């Protein structure tokens, strides 16, 4: 059963610049395995050496975070949309009291 997987920009070089791919699978775990078979190297970007999804990667099935479902054992079915979303960290770096982007003051 084909599931649509949305690929974030940083991983598109592994999917031939495709923003969405159709992959067969019954669980998130099998989707990741099948993505690796079609797009070598993608599993290493998504999972650690034990096979767990890296903590800075969020995966959603129809906008539901798999961490609140059944993790990588969460079932998927034809027509589902799976989104891979890397967490983005950032903030204002600079000298205390200095104005940053948008005129915001760093309280440092």
N, C-alpha and C positions, 0 to 999 in steps of 0.2 A: 504494500500500500504506500503510495507516494505522499510524502509530507513536504510542505514548502518550508525551507529553512532560510531565514534572512541572515546574510553574512555581513558583519561589520567591515567598514573600510579597511582597517589594518590587516584583515585576513583575506581580503579579496585577491591578493597576489597569489594565494594558494588555490583559488577557485576560478582562475582564468578571468579575473576581474568581474565575475558575476556577483550581483548584489543579492540574488536569490537563487537557490538551487532546489531541485526536486530529488529527494532521497527516500528510499524505502526503509522501513523499520517499524517495529512494534513498541519500542521503548526509546527513551533518550539515549541510553547506552548503546543500543543497536544502531541508532542514527549516527552516533559519533563513529562507531566502527565502520559503518558503510561510507561515511564521509571520508574517513582515512583511506579506505580502499580506492575511492575515486579521486581523492585529492590528498596525496601523501604529504605528511607533515602537519596537517591541521589538528590531529589529535594531540600532538605534543604542545600545541599552542593553547588547547582547551583543557587538557588534563595533566595532572602531575604524574610522577613516576609510579604511583600506586593506582592510577586510573581514576582518581577522584577529580571532579571539576575543580580547576584552580579557583582559589578564593576570590580573585579579582575578575572572574568571569561569571556573569549572570545568564541563565538560560530560562526562557519563558515559553510556555505552551499556551497559545491564545491569550497572552498577557498575564498568565498565572506563573509566578516564580516557582520553579521546580523544587526549591528548598522547602516550600510549604505544601508540596504535593508528596511525591514519593522519590524525590531526588532523581538520580539517573535511571531508576527503575520505573519512573512515571511513564504510563502508557500514552502512545500517540496513535491517531487514526487518520485515515485518508481525509484530506481537507483541513487538517490542523495546520496552524502556522507557528513555527518554532523560531524564536528570535534569540540570537546570541549577542549579548551586550557586554562589552568589556567595561569594567568600572573605570571611571576617570577621576583621578585625584588632582587637586590643584589648590591654589590659594595665592594669596598676595605675599610675595617675598620682597623684603626691602628693609629699609631703616625705619625704626619706630617713629611714628609721627609723620612720616612722609606720605604724601598723597599718591595713591596708586591709580590704576585704570578707573575711569569713570569718576575721578575725584574723590574716591573713598579714602579715608584716613586709616592707616595701619595703627592699631592701638598698642602693638608690641609692648 
